[in-house]
Amino acid sequence: MRVFLLALLSFLSISLSAKNQYSSTDTNRINKMVRDIEILISSNRDSALVLTRIAYEQSTKLGYKQGIADAGWLLGSYEMHNSRHEEALKYYQRSMEVYREFNQQDKLAEVYILVGINDAMQNKSSTALSWFLKALEIAQKLNDDRKIADINYKIGIVYGQVNDWKNATLYSERSLTYAQRRNDVKMLEIVYNNLGVLYGQMKNYDKALEVLKAARSLVHDENTARALPDIYQNMGTALLEKGQFELAKTYLDSALVFHTNTQYPKGIATTSLVMAELLIKQKNYGEAYGYLERGMQLTGEADDKSSLYDANVLLHKIYTGQGKYRDAAMLFDTIMALQKIVENAEERTRVEQVSMAVEIQKAQDAVETIAAENDAKTWQRNLFILATFFTLVIVVIGSTAMIQIRKKNRQLTTQKADLTAANEMKDKVFAVISHDLRSPLNSLIGSLELLEANVLDEKEERILLNNLHLSASATLETLDNLLHWGSGQFKNEVAHQEAVDVNMLAEQTQRLLNNVAAHKSVNLVHKIEDVCIARFDKAQLAFIMRNLMVNAIKFSHEGQDVELHGRKENDRIILQVKDQGIGMSEETRKRLFHANDRVTERGTAGERGVGLGLVLINEFLNKNNGTITVSSKEGKGSCFEVIIPAV
């Protein structure tokens, strides 16, 4: 939406001088493509790329500069992502020209950052720094703390490239300060990850693991989970250096799965080489060669001489370990040639350090000037921002309304046909909901009437309020299960299997249920191995964990524990939910997962359910190649064991 609004304002400002070279319909269509690209790019890169190329080609054909710039930097980022740095730079330069012409400072800073990243990926540290400092100058003029945090983080990376650890950590910590000021969880996660790399390069592996675990603790949703493969890769590398090979391998395996799923060549290559190094240390030369071959292929395509040198050194170790001394000897010339290139690069690094010191001094002078200018212009700028904000709000409301109306019209057309076919099923679902919710709601109403009548003493009111809370929680659980069941009756849902961090999901579930457990004075205990990555539908696995925990709380007494255990065994994840509650009979246990013979036992505080939760759990496990078993003794508690595929 942001791209659309800026593009729309630019179009309005230049339309009078355009002499009707293109129509508003053409430009609006291109602007919409750019909006769609920004939405698609995180979930469907292939579709986003196709749409970006169409937008760029149509903009070029029409001579529509704004479209060329907006689509161009997206194409440049795709080229950079695939290590085609010269092609990326051509797109970036064209975008910069347009943004300078239209004085779009915010966008210009974004492209400066991208050009800096492009140079940094080619180990051109000094020129990368100069681009970042240009972007920083704009960000400071705009008082954009988010950008300032991001650029300081990238400057820290550049200093790390030239082994200037003091400045690398200094700028990373500056970034951390700005990110903390904004409570920017995603930025904090990224900076902690980078500090982990820096401490690893300084061979302080304990400190590296400490900050990497801090980064991992901030991963709570899809947005922050994007950095997870890099965090796992860096943790694996640190553990490798500490000699903890098996745990390192678990992290590296997980990182490789994530990188492969997102089709990130550099991540695949780097992780493969680290895995090869680990296996060589374990003298597992055959498996090491497989990883090394994959890493060398991708490294060769990227023409990364430093990584190629490391890869050939590893290959030499494999040949030597296998007794293939002739093959090892034939690598000698290649290794020496690459070593010369690496040594030259190290010499250039020393030169870069001097150049970067000069650039930093220039930047400091510029910062002082900007600070003085900002003090004088703050009031005027705030007025302008306020006026612009109200203008943008009006445009956003109008644009959003039009988009939503069109979207709703399309949905209504589709839904009309679906509703006709689903009418009979609807009656069945509502009949079940009516039957299973009427009783608990009547009970809630009766309790509220008692409170309203003011006939209870203070102690009786406290007891009734506590019972009301438990009853409301149980009713909400009932409604949640009914809705899941009803949805499944209307459509044949297909499981969307992906890599799921079970530990992270368990933490989210425990936070969600802490209040429910506290009202019954039940203790929730979370005992899952640090690395448990499952291949499962994430929403369905969350439902399974939540329902099993809620059931355990429901059938537990005050002061008892409900434990969630998890571990990885070969290619399986084993989860167990244990309670010390009332347990169940053998007859009840056999009926748990049958839809036509639902078990509706009441909990220890009178909580009522409709018996659909376990039926749904069984359905979800069948869709995802999982299984569930139950062991229980009356008066001793129950243990539900779920086995699901691991990554």
Phi and psi in degrees as a GROMACS rama.xvg file:
@    title "Ramachandran Plot"
@    xaxis  label "Phi"
@    yaxis  label "Psi"
@TYPE xy
-58.6273  -43.6939  ARG-2
-61.8761  -40.493  VAL-3
-61.8805  -44.5428  PHE-4
-66.0863  -44.4132  LEU-5
-64.896  -40.025  LEU-6
-64.6187  -38.0213  ALA-7
-66.0539  -43.8331  LEU-8
-63.7595  -40.9086  LEU-9
-62.0146  -41.7917  SER-10
-62.4551  -42.7322  PHE-11
-63.497  -35.1068  LEU-12
-75.757  -24.0285  SER-13
-112.729  0.27933  ILE-14
-66.3833  -31.9825  SER-15
-67.819  -31.1283  LEU-16
-91.2164  -1.26203  SER-17
-79.1417  -14.6734  ALA-18
57.0153  36.1263  LYS-19
58.9436  33.3011  ASN-20
-66.5491  -27.0966  GLN-21
-149.337  156.796  TYR-22
-91.0937  160.321  SER-23
-63.6377  -29.2163  SER-24
-62.2715  -43.2686  THR-25
-61.8301  -49.0429  ASP-26
-69.0134  -37.6252  THR-27
-64.1363  -36.288  ASN-28
-65.1206  -40.7289  ARG-29
-67.2194  -42.0095  ILE-30
-60.4397  -39.2185  ASN-31
-64.4114  -39.8661  LYS-32
-58.3836  -44.0808  MET-33
-63.0411  -40.8561  VAL-34
-60.2426  -45.6569  ARG-35
-63.1993  -36.6487  ASP-36
-61.795  -44.9313  ILE-37
-63.6061  -29.6791  GLU-38
-76.7359  -41.7928  ILE-39
-73.9079  -28.5172  LEU-40
-61.2201  -28.818  ILE-41
-85.0348  -19.1308  SER-42
-113.295  -28.9076  SER-43
-144.973  82.5384  ASN-44
-63.604  -35.1234  ARG-45
-64.6544  -46.4096  ASP-46
-64.5308  -39.5218  SER-47
-61.6508  -39.7979  ALA-48
-65.3506  -44.6871  LEU-49
-59.4791  -45.5153  VAL-50
-66.6255  -37.0252  LEU-51
-63.275  -44.1759  THR-52
-63.5816  -39.7446  ARG-53
-63.3861  -45.2673  ILE-54
-61.4674  -41.9172  ALA-55
-67.3127  -44.5192  TYR-56
-64.2484  -42.3516  GLU-57
-68.3711  -38.0786  GLN-58
-64.0945  -41.372  SER-59
-64.5908  -42.7993  THR-60
-62.3811  -39.0391  LYS-61
-83.6471  -14.8295  LEU-62
73.7387  25.9649  GLY-63
-86.5251  100.265  TYR-64
-63.1373  -42.1317  LYS-65
-60.0148  -43.1893  GLN-66
-65.3632  -39.7469  GLY-67
-59.8269  -44.0634  ILE-68
-67.8786  -48.0536  ALA-69
-66.6831  -41.7023  ASP-70
-76.9513  -30.2893  ALA-71
-64.0624  -46.0092  GLY-72
-69.1792  -26.9827  TRP-73
-67.5287  -41.1738  LEU-74
-65.2244  -39.0185  LEU-75
-59.7361  -40.4148  GLY-76
-65.6107  -35.9721  SER-77
-64.3526  -44.1949  TYR-78
-63.5707  -41.9759  GLU-79
-64.0705  -40.6406  MET-80
-57.7259  -29.8417  HIS-81
-102.029  19.6647  ASN-82
64.0201  24.2328  SER-83
-99.0998  78.5867  ARG-84
-71.5978  -36.3092  HIS-85
-65.8729  -42.2188  GLU-86
-64.1637  -40.9016  GLU-87
-59.2339  -44.3131  ALA-88
-61.5382  -36.9824  LEU-89
-61.3275  -44.364  LYS-90
-64.8153  -43.4714  TYR-91
-62.3336  -41.5047  TYR-92
-62.4839  -40.3002  GLN-93
-64.8523  -41.7533  ARG-94
-63.4564  -40.7184  SER-95
-61.6347  -40.7301  MET-96
-57.8353  -45.7063  GLU-97
-68.2343  -44.3598  VAL-98
-66.1746  -33.7254  TYR-99
-66.4753  -43.5899  ARG-100
-60.8617  -41.2857  GLU-101
-90.5978  2.14356  PHE-102
54.773  43.6558  ASN-103
-93.9787  81.7495  GLN-104
-62.9205  -39.8944  GLN-105
-62.2311  -45.5514  ASP-106
-68.2273  -36.3774  LYS-107
-61.1672  -41.7922  LEU-108
-61.6325  -39.785  ALA-109
-60.3663  -42.8258  GLU-110
-71.7111  -36.8437  VAL-111
-55.596  -43.3797  TYR-112
-61.4351  -43.9362  ILE-113
-63.8605  -40.595  LEU-114
-64.9211  -38.3606  VAL-115
-62.3469  -42.2704  GLY-116
-62.1097  -42.8416  ILE-117
-58.582  -42.8188  ASN-118
-69.8582  -40.6583  ASP-119
-61.8259  -36.653  ALA-120
-66.2507  -20.3773  MET-121
-99.7858  12.5037  GLN-122
62.9951  26.631  ASN-123
-93.4524  72.6926  LYS-124
-65.6357  -41.4918  SER-125
-65.0382  -46.8293  SER-126
-69.0612  -34.5217  THR-127
-59.8133  -44.3059  ALA-128
-60.4863  -41.4711  LEU-129
-62.3648  -38.0153  SER-130
-68.0437  -41.8621  TRP-131
-63.1509  -38.1265  PHE-132
-68.1885  -35.0333  LEU-133
-62.9461  -43.1643  LYS-134
-64.8818  -39.4492  ALA-135
-62.9119  -38.8035  LEU-136
-60.1063  -44.0904  GLU-137
-66.0254  -44.9149  ILE-138
-59.9535  -38.3263  ALA-139
-69.8159  -36.5867  GLN-140
-63.9224  -35.9012  LYS-141
-86.5823  -2.95792  LEU-142
52.1888  43.313  ASN-143
-95.4078  93.1195  ASP-144
-61.3537  -34.604  ASP-145
-61.0877  -47.4517  ARG-146
-67.2604  -39.4605  LYS-147
-59.8603  -42.8015  ILE-148
-61.6053  -45.8284  ALA-149
-63.1758  -43.7463  ASP-150
-69.706  -40.8147  ILE-151
-60.1579  -38.5238  ASN-152
-60.8227  -43.7075  TYR-153
-69.8303  -35.2018  LYS-154
-63.2683  -38.306  ILE-155
-59.6449  -39.8455  GLY-156
-63.1549  -43.3295  ILE-157
-62.5561  -41.9867  VAL-158
-64.9761  -33.778  TYR-159
-62.9282  -33.2379  GLY-160
-62.84  -30.6645  GLN-161
-102.707  18.5052  VAL-162
61.7337  26.2348  ASN-163
-93.4817  81.8349  ASP-164
-66.7507  -33.1282  TRP-165
-60.7718  -51.8089  LYS-166
-71.6579  -32.5068  ASN-167
-60.998  -47.4856  ALA-168
-71.6404  -33.5743  THR-169
-60.4343  -48.9088  LEU-170
-72.226  -32.6799  TYR-171
-64.1589  -40.3875  SER-172
-69.9402  -32.5985  GLU-173
-62.2503  -43.4391  ARG-174
-60.3527  -41.2312  SER-175
-59.9136  -40.5154  LEU-176
-61.4886  -47.6903  THR-177
-65.6592  -39.4545  TYR-178
-65.9155  -39.4228  ALA-179
-66.5508  -36.1947  GLN-180
-60.4818  -37.5804  ARG-181
-92.8243  -2.88445  ARG-182
52.4084  44.5146  ASN-183
-87.2013  92.7143  ASP-184
-61.0814  -42.5396  VAL-185
-62.274  -43.2593  LYS-186
-67.4551  -40.9243  MET-187
-58.9361  -42.1914  LEU-188
-60.8953  -45.1218  GLU-189
-64.8601  -43.1319  ILE-190
-67.9434  -42.4004  VAL-191
-58.5438  -41.2913  TYR-192
-60.8788  -43.7157  ASN-193
-65.2991  -39.9305  ASN-194
-62.5213  -34.0924  LEU-195
-60.6912  -41.9473  GLY-196
-63.4762  -45.0364  VAL-197
-61.494  -46.3409  LEU-198
-64.7823  -33.4755  TYR-199
-64.6245  -42.3903  GLY-200
-66.032  -26.6583  GLN-201
-85.6264  1.80021  MET-202
66.9798  21.7953  LYS-203
-97.9207  77.0836  ASN-204
-71.6575  -30.9519  TYR-205
-65.4133  -44.008  ASP-206
-66.0209  -37.8681  LYS-207
-59.5088  -47.2303  ALA-208
-65.4187  -33.5385  LEU-209
-62.7215  -48.2567  GLU-210
-75.5013  -29.4499  VAL-211
-68.0483  -36.6822  LEU-212
-66.9309  -34.4552  LYS-213
-63.3464  -39.3992  ALA-214
-63.8872  -44.9755  ALA-215
-64.7646  -33.231  ARG-216
-66.8047  -17.8934  SER-217
-88.7697  -4.17073  LEU-218
-81.5189  108.541  VAL-219
-128.577  -9.80096  HIS-220
-152.479  -177.944  ASP-221
-63.0627  -34.1413  GLU-222
-66.5226  -46.1145  ASN-223
-79.9912  -18.9643  THR-224
-70.9338  -12.2033  ALA-225
-64.4942  -27.2924  ARG-226
-85.2601  -5.4985  ALA-227
-57.5082  -44.1062  LEU-228
-60.6564  -38.5007  PRO-229
-66.5142  -39.7843  ASP-230
-62.2713  -46.0426  ILE-231
-62.2344  -42.2157  TYR-232
-61.0674  -44.3336  GLN-233
-69.1574  -36.4787  ASN-234
-66.1493  -40.192  MET-235
-61.2521  -41.7973  GLY-236
-63.9923  -44.1196  THR-237
-64.1234  -42.4672  ALA-238
-66.2891  -34.4559  LEU-239
-59.6981  -45.8089  LEU-240
-66.0379  -27.7998  GLU-241
-83.5707  -3.68015  LYS-242
83.5755  10.7048  GLY-243
-92.2334  75.5771  GLN-244
-66.46  -44.5282  PHE-245
-65.8743  -43.977  GLU-246
-66.4937  -38.5709  LEU-247
-60.6318  -41.8793  ALA-248
-63.957  -38.2477  LYS-249
-60.9187  -45.3001  THR-250
-65.5038  -43.2512  TYR-251
-66.4069  -38.5757  LEU-252
-57.6185  -46.4597  ASP-253
-63.8201  -42.8081  SER-254
-61.3664  -41.1851  ALA-255
-65.481  -37.9488  LEU-256
-62.2767  -46.5405  VAL-257
-62.9718  -45.4457  PHE-258
-63.2193  -38.3908  HIS-259
-67.4046  -41.9058  THR-260
-62.382  -35.3315  ASN-261
-91.8427  0.49122  THR-262
55.5137  51.6975  GLN-263
-104.74  98.3995  TYR-264
-58.0229  -44.5235  PRO-265
-63.0774  -41.2963  LYS-266
-64.7276  -41.7303  GLY-267
-61.6125  -45.3628  ILE-268
-62.9343  -50.0146  ALA-269
-62.3844  -46.5918  THR-270
-64.6948  -38.6152  THR-271
-62.4826  -41.0994  SER-272
-67.0993  -40.0907  LEU-273
-65.0782  -41.1473  VAL-274
-63.082  -40.3629  MET-275
-61.2531  -42.4511  ALA-276
-61.5158  -41.7108  GLU-277
-61.3906  -46.9185  LEU-278
-67.4338  -32.3838  LEU-279
-63.5173  -41.194  ILE-280
-65.6084  -25.7748  LYS-281
-89.0862  2.6942  GLN-282
62.6708  26.5405  LYS-283
-96.3389  73.3265  ASN-284
-70.3795  -34.197  TYR-285
-63.6756  -49.8633  GLY-286
-67.9367  -36.2397  GLU-287
-60.071  -39.6928  ALA-288
-61.9102  -37.9203  TYR-289
-61.1769  -46.8205  GLY-290
-65.9056  -41.4615  TYR-291
-63.7489  -40.7889  LEU-292
-61.0509  -42.5705  GLU-293
-64.7844  -44.9531  ARG-294
-64.9068  -40.3773  GLY-295
-65.7245  -37.824  MET-296
-61.4685  -48.4257  GLN-297
-70.1744  -35.9372  LEU-298
-66.5037  -39.2859  THR-299
-64.2197  -40.4306  GLY-300
-63.7414  -33.5079  GLU-301
-84.2676  -7.6949  ALA-302
55.6388  42.8984  ASP-303
-90.6471  97.3193  ASP-304
-64.3678  -39.5093  LYS-305
-62.7971  -45.4041  SER-306
-68.2952  -34.3062  SER-307
-63.9455  -39.032  LEU-308
-61.3629  -48.7556  TYR-309
-59.4131  -41.5006  ASP-310
-64.0692  -41.4936  ALA-311
-69.4254  -34.1257  ASN-312
-63.115  -42.5118  VAL-313
-63.8392  -40.1723  LEU-314
-63.2364  -38.5544  LEU-315
-60.3891  -39.9528  HIS-316
-66.4571  -37.7701  LYS-317
-64.3618  -48.7052  ILE-318
-59.8957  -42.5895  TYR-319
-64.9992  -43.5818  THR-320
-63.3636  -31.7786  GLY-321
-86.7356  -1.60192  GLN-322
77.7338  16.5312  GLY-323
-91.7516  70.2202  LYS-324
-69.3756  -30.6786  TYR-325
-64.8349  -45.9788  ARG-326
-63.337  -39.0334  ASP-327
-63.158  -41.0658  ALA-328
-65.1621  -35.9469  ALA-329
-67.9814  -18.5625  MET-330
-81.4077  -12.5271  LEU-331
-58.1823  -47.7463  PHE-332
-62.1207  -41.709  ASP-333
-62.432  -44.4136  THR-334
-63.9608  -41.7155  ILE-335
-65.0401  -40.0675  MET-336
-64.3974  -43.6691  ALA-337
-68.0505  -35.1076  LEU-338
-61.8251  -39.3661  GLN-339
-62.2351  -41.8964  LYS-340
-63.9536  -43.1689  ILE-341
-63.648  -41.3075  VAL-342
-63.5702  -40.0644  GLU-343
-62.9792  -38.5147  ASN-344
-64.5715  -37.9305  ALA-345
-66.1083  -35.9442  GLU-346
-65.2352  -41.164  GLU-347
-63.9146  -32.8473  ARG-348
-61.1604  -40.6791  THR-349
-65.1839  -38.5265  ARG-350
-65.737  -40.3979  VAL-351
-60.692  -38.1239  GLU-352
-59.3374  -42.2019  GLN-353
-65.0242  -46.1298  VAL-354
-61.0146  -39.8925  SER-355
-66.7738  -34.5177  MET-356
-62.1146  -40.5661  ALA-357
-64.2781  -44.8631  VAL-358
-60.8553  -39.5285  GLU-359
-65.0971  -40.9958  ILE-360
-62.0066  -42.3497  GLN-361
-60.0195  -42.8593  LYS-362
-64.5128  -39.9918  ALA-363
-62.9073  -40.5357  GLN-364
-61.6107  -42.253  ASP-365
-65.4214  -38.2765  ALA-366
-61.942  -42.0307  VAL-367
-62.4832  -41.0187  GLU-368
-64.0442  -44.7133  THR-369
-62.7971  -40.4994  ILE-370
-60.9138  -42.5775  ALA-371
-63.6503  -42.6585  ALA-372
-65.2923  -39.3341  GLU-373
-62.9132  -38.8252  ASN-374
-59.6316  -39.5886  ASP-375
-75.6338  -28.0315  ALA-376
-104.511  0.582945  LYS-377
-59.3276  -45.4931  THR-378
-63.3277  -47.2482  TRP-379
-61.9871  -41.5702  GLN-380
-65.2233  -39.3064  ARG-381
-63.3832  -40.282  ASN-382
-61.5982  -42.6292  LEU-383
-65.0389  -42.1116  PHE-384
-62.6072  -41.1316  ILE-385
-62.6022  -45.8433  LEU-386
-63.258  -42.7189  ALA-387
-64.1487  -38.0592  THR-388
-60.2979  -47.84  PHE-389
-64.4163  -35.7111  PHE-390
-63.1891  -44.989  THR-391
-66.4484  -35.5658  LEU-392
-60.3133  -43.6444  VAL-393
-62.1667  -45.071  ILE-394
-64.3134  -41.7943  VAL-395
-61.1939  -46.5214  VAL-396
-60.8971  -46.3003  ILE-397
-63.8324  -45.1589  GLY-398
-66.5443  -43.4719  SER-399
-62.9857  -41.3308  THR-400
-60.8271  -44.7328  ALA-401
-62.3533  -43.1131  MET-402
-63.8765  -44.3711  ILE-403
-65.2409  -38.9491  GLN-404
-61.6933  -46.5627  ILE-405
-63.2527  -41.0819  ARG-406
-63.288  -44.0224  LYS-407
-63.2258  -39.0414  LYS-408
-60.744  -43.3285  ASN-409
-64.6947  -41.0347  ARG-410
-64.6928  -40.5115  GLN-411
-63.5413  -37.6706  LEU-412
-62.3897  -43.0174  THR-413
-69.9656  -40.7158  THR-414
-68.0888  -29.0834  GLN-415
-58.2624  -45.4446  LYS-416
-68.3371  -40.4434  ALA-417
-64.8266  -40.3886  ASP-418
-66.7289  -34.1771  LEU-419
-61.6942  -45.1693  THR-420
-71.5713  -26.7877  ALA-421
-95.1471  4.98761  ALA-422
-59.4979  -46.5007  ASN-423
-65.0651  -40.637  GLU-424
-64.3638  -34.515  MET-425
-58.7121  -45.9507  LYS-426
-58.9355  -39.7415  ASP-427
-65.0635  -45.6971  LYS-428
-63.8576  -45.1569  VAL-429
-65.5503  -33.3221  PHE-430
-61.9759  -42.4968  ALA-431
-66.5517  -44.9372  VAL-432
-62.2312  -43.9937  ILE-433
-59.4559  -44.5761  SER-434
-66.0668  -44.634  HIS-435
-87.3562  -13.7354  ASP-436
-103.441  -19.2437  LEU-437
-60.631  -46.4096  ARG-438
-64.2155  -51.4571  SER-439
-63.2387  -34.5167  PRO-440
-68.9431  -39.658  LEU-441
-60.5478  -39.2137  ASN-442
-64.3261  -41.869  SER-443
-62.3685  -43.9957  LEU-444
-62.7925  -42.3559  ILE-445
-61.0355  -41.4074  GLY-446
-65.455  -41.4549  SER-447
-64.1728  -37.4361  LEU-448
-64.5488  -36.9931  GLU-449
-61.6588  -44.8722  LEU-450
-62.51  -41.9022  LEU-451
-65.1752  -33.8506  GLU-452
-71.4396  -15.7324  ALA-453
58.1129  44.4415  ASN-454
-107.128  1.07534  VAL-455
-104.277  148.807  LEU-456
-80.7969  177.424  ASP-457
-61.2644  -41.3741  GLU-458
-65.8557  -43.1672  LYS-459
-64.6982  -36.5969  GLU-460
-64.6882  -42.0231  GLU-461
-61.1368  -44.1043  ARG-462
-63.2093  -43.2287  ILE-463
-66.0835  -40.355  LEU-464
-63.3295  -40.4876  LEU-465
-63.6398  -42.0455  ASN-466
-64.8646  -36.8283  ASN-467
-61.5122  -42.5767  LEU-468
-61.9752  -45.559  HIS-469
-63.892  -41.1875  LEU-470
-65.6258  -41.0795  SER-471
-64.6817  -41.5464  ALA-472
-61.6485  -43.1932  SER-473
-65.5115  -38.5949  ALA-474
-65.542  -39.4896  THR-475
-62.7426  -42.0096  LEU-476
-61.0246  -42.8618  GLU-477
-59.3294  -47.3626  THR-478
-62.3258  -42.2195  LEU-479
-59.5349  -46.257  ASP-480
-65.6477  -40.2411  ASN-481
-63.4259  -40.2725  LEU-482
-66.8763  -41.1702  LEU-483
-61.2166  -44.4053  HIS-484
-64.4927  -46.0281  TRP-485
-60.092  -40.8652  GLY-486
-61.6375  -40.8499  SER-487
-66.6114  -28.6188  GLY-488
-70.7907  -33.1985  GLN-489
-79.2965  -30.3462  PHE-490
-144.877  149.054  LYS-491
-86.4639  85.8952  ASN-492
-70.9978  140.444  GLU-493
-104.224  133.836  VAL-494
-67.3634  134.41  ALA-495
-100.254  93.1184  HIS-496
-80.6249  135.936  GLN-497
-152.614  173.41  GLU-498
-75.7783  123.051  ALA-499
-123.001  126.75  VAL-500
-78.8292  103.345  ASP-501
-65.1391  -37.2865  VAL-502
-60.6034  -46.7817  ASN-503
-63.4044  -41.3214  MET-504
-65.9219  -37.817  LEU-505
-65.1606  -39.7699  ALA-506
-62.0104  -42.9952  GLU-507
-62.5178  -42.4831  GLN-508
-63.8477  -42.9757  THR-509
-63.9788  -42.1246  GLN-510
-60.7355  -38.6562  ARG-511
-65.3778  -34.5141  LEU-512
-101.65  -1.02257  LEU-513
-56.4774  -41.744  ASN-514
-67.4192  -41.4036  ASN-515
-60.9693  -45.0108  VAL-516
-66.1418  -38.0558  ALA-517
-62.4639  -35.3577  ALA-518
-67.402  -21.1013  HIS-519
-105.309  5.3693  LYS-520
56.6155  39.2756  SER-521
-101.019  137.521  VAL-522
-94.8775  128.464  ASN-523
-96.1073  127.6  LEU-524
-120.828  128.313  VAL-525
-114.019  111.518  HIS-526
-129.088  72.5931  LYS-527
-115.407  137.181  ILE-528
-55.245  150.538  GLU-529
-59.1133  -36.4182  ASP-530
-118.509  103.433  VAL-531
-135.401  98.2248  CYS-532
-109.649  116.887  ILE-533
-102.951  156.771  ALA-534
-106.416  104.757  ARG-535
-161.979  162.489  PHE-536
-72.7349  118.419  ASP-537
-61.8492  -44.5517  LYS-538
-64.1452  -38.8762  ALA-539
-71.2457  -36.3889  GLN-540
-67.3844  -38.0778  LEU-541
-61.0354  -41.6018  ALA-542
-61.8826  -44.4095  PHE-543
-60.768  -49.1287  ILE-544
-63.9523  -43.1248  MET-545
-63.5919  -45.5784  ARG-546
-66.5636  -42.0419  ASN-547
-64.6117  -38.893  LEU-548
-68.0762  -42.8921  MET-549
-61.1097  -43.8905  VAL-550
-59.8901  -42.6249  ASN-551
-63.8634  -40.7793  ALA-552
-63.717  -42.3473  ILE-553
-59.2246  -39.3563  LYS-554
-101.63  19.1026  PHE-555
-105.978  156.402  SER-556
-96.9317  167.095  HIS-557
-55.7644  138.506  GLU-558
83.3489  -6.30058  GLY-559
-84.8041  164.045  GLN-560
-102.284  144.721  ASP-561
-117.906  120.448  VAL-562
-111.602  137.815  GLU-563
-115.679  112.847  LEU-564
-107.865  150.831  HIS-565
-156.309  139.344  GLY-566
-153.866  159.32  ARG-567
-102.438  130.824  LYS-568
-129.2  108.963  GLU-569
56.3224  -115.377  ASN-570
-104.339  25.9116  ASP-571
-130.701  150.202  ARG-572
-108.757  127.373  ILE-573
-110.283  118.888  ILE-574
-111.771  139.463  LEU-575
-133.199  131.523  GLN-576
-112.849  114.562  VAL-577
-115.502  139.766  LYS-578
-132.739  167.358  ASP-579
-113.417  25.9829  GLN-580
-84.7774  -142.699  GLY-581
-81.1144  -13.5126  ILE-582
66.7308  -165.797  GLY-583
-154.329  161.823  MET-584
-79.9164  165.698  SER-585
-63.8063  -36.8048  GLU-586
-63.7693  -44.0335  GLU-587
-64.1976  -43.2002  THR-588
-57.3866  -39.5288  ARG-589
-70.1963  -22.3066  LYS-590
-94.0433  -2.60097  ARG-591
-57.5653  -39.1559  LEU-592
-107.035  18.6069  PHE-593
-99.8501  119.104  HIS-594
-63.3758  -33.4622  ALA-595
-87.1169  -1.82664  ASN-596
-140.424  60.883  ASP-597
-68.9047  139.233  ARG-598
-89.6746  126.172  VAL-599
-127.154  52.111  THR-600
-69.9129  149.031  GLU-601
-87.7254  150.237  ARG-602
-78.0452  -179.704  GLY-603
-67.9924  -20.3226  THR-604
-107.956  20.4094  ALA-605
83.4372  9.5904  GLY-606
-62.0545  141.024  GLU-607
-116.591  141.764  ARG-608
-129.844  175.846  GLY-609
-111.008  3.79559  VAL-610
75.6679  13.8892  GLY-611
-90.1751  -22.7406  LEU-612
-56.3381  -50.6021  GLY-613
-69.1735  -31.7506  LEU-614
-63.5851  -44.7936  VAL-615
-65.255  -41.1243  LEU-616
-56.5967  -45.9085  ILE-617
-61.7071  -41.0743  ASN-618
-62.8944  -45.7845  GLU-619
-63.1961  -39.4202  PHE-620
-66.3228  -39.2578  LEU-621
-61.4257  -37.0845  ASN-622
-71.2465  -23.0794  LYS-623
-114.409  18.466  ASN-624
62.194  37.7828  ASN-625
-114.36  170.423  GLY-626
-137.661  161.612  THR-627
-139.861  138.138  ILE-628
-131.927  158.711  THR-629
-132.864  134.79  VAL-630
-124.616  138.028  SER-631
-158.204  150.201  SER-632
-134.383  134.223  LYS-633
-59.8627  129.049  GLU-634
81.6501  -5.21901  GLY-635
-115.01  -15.3678  LYS-636
108.868  178.867  GLY-637
-135.469  157.888  SER-638
-134.902  116.996  CYS-639
-99.0876  122.973  PHE-640
-113.002  123.062  GLU-641
-112.684  130.835  VAL-642
-118.583  123.107  ILE-643
-132.708  160.259  ILE-644
-67.5643  142.039  PRO-645
-97.0559  159.799  ALA-646
